[in-house]
Amino acid sequence: MKILITGGAGFIGSHVVRLFVNKYPDYTIYNLDKLTYAGNLENLRDIENKPNYKFVKGDIVDAGFINELFAKEQFNAVIHLAAESHVDRSITNPLEFVYTNVIGTVNLLNAAKTLFKQEGSSFKRFYHVSTDEVYGSLGDEGMFTETTAYDPHSPYSASKASSDHFVRAYHDTYKLPCVISNCSNNYGPYHFPEKLIPLCINNIKHNRSLPIYGKGENVRDWLFVEDHARAIDVIFHKAKEGSTYNIGGHNEWKNIDVIRLLCRIMDKKLNREPGCNEKLITFVTDRAGHDLRYAIDSTKLQNELGWKPSLQFEEGLEKTVDWYLANETWLENVTSGSYAHYYEDQYARR
């Protein structure tokens, strides 16, 4: 199998690429990434010389490039993770999210459809990886299921909801073999430090303030990123065409409680006085359209395909802190942006 993984240099994508390259030596894994600020090939240094791994630099918004790539490589499947994903950035520049998340997805669907319609086609799967944010916000009770109506509240979630709709439309209209998954908040190694947990880990290290929106009462369901990669593996190989699966960790936490736990862990790891890091917490004006609560019901995935999360949040968060403290060079490089220039130079010479 020749599998194209888009966004494979990003946070979740790099974990998926690593899993597939190491677990399936008879697959050839193509990692397509534009290498924007959040795409980092240092995430994949441990596998970059594997014989079944290939990196392709490119933009999914460029339809001509995508069509040529598909025609040349004749992929058997696509796992589509490439996306603009930071809600704050979507509020500042929504059009960028429309281009990447909607137009980019449709470009991939069109290229996959062309392969699929060829006589004797061996194209088997278009797997679209999405988010729980498409469902909107929950009250104090209830959980998102696969049949929950879409109700996006930010430009980011609206763009992802649109891409989900296009994937289902291509399955229904053209019979393209598609599947979708919608996942809760991920955390773990290689997460770009604009998101809550890695941002606060980095700020605590440097005794900077820990900005928390509103009163920190927004609730999220947290999933360790390696568990998400395992779920993607299972869904890719076992899901029925046209199906959707929710992926969640059953770990609901208020943002303020996440940061207080993180502060306690960092107190111990950095040998600081108990309560020292918690004094860095600063409440800031809440984000526009900030959803109050997300909670994923992953019963369908667990019952039908046998997946379940392996870590509880406390254990996973400590494991995440240990990784960031042991990889200070990665963190310094990614916050400075120097990695992007290094890899652009490296691939320009190849």
Secondary structure as GFF3:
##gff-version 3
##sequence-region A 1 350
A	DSSP	beta_strand	2	6	.	.	.	ID=ss1
A	DSSP	alpha_helix	11	23	.	.	.	ID=ss2
A	DSSP	beta_strand	28	33	.	.	.	ID=ss3
A	DSSP	three_ten_helix	41	44	.	.	.	ID=ss4
A	DSSP	beta_strand	53	57	.	.	.	ID=ss5
A	DSSP	alpha_helix	63	73	.	.	.	ID=ss6
A	DSSP	beta_strand	77	80	.	.	.	ID=ss7
A	DSSP	alpha_helix	87	92	.	.	.	ID=ss8
A	DSSP	alpha_helix	94	97	.	.	.	ID=ss9
A	DSSP	pi_helix	98	103	.	.	.	ID=ss10
A	DSSP	alpha_helix	104	117	.	.	.	ID=ss11
A	DSSP	beta_strand	125	131	.	.	.	ID=ss12
A	DSSP	three_ten_helix	132	135	.	.	.	ID=ss13
A	DSSP	alpha_helix	155	174	.	.	.	ID=ss14
A	DSSP	beta_strand	178	183	.	.	.	ID=ss15
A	DSSP	beta_strand	185	187	.	.	.	ID=ss16
A	DSSP	alpha_helix	196	205	.	.	.	ID=ss17
A	DSSP	beta_strand	210	213	.	.	.	ID=ss18
A	DSSP	beta_strand	219	224	.	.	.	ID=ss19
A	DSSP	alpha_helix	225	238	.	.	.	ID=ss20
A	DSSP	beta_strand	244	247	.	.	.	ID=ss21
A	DSSP	beta_strand	252	254	.	.	.	ID=ss22
A	DSSP	alpha_helix	255	269	.	.	.	ID=ss23
A	DSSP	three_ten_helix	277	280	.	.	.	ID=ss24
A	DSSP	beta_strand	281	284	.	.	.	ID=ss25
A	DSSP	alpha_helix	299	305	.	.	.	ID=ss26
A	DSSP	alpha_helix	313	326	.	.	.	ID=ss27
A	DSSP	alpha_helix	328	336	.	.	.	ID=ss28
A	DSSP	alpha_helix	338	348	.	.	.	ID=ss29
###
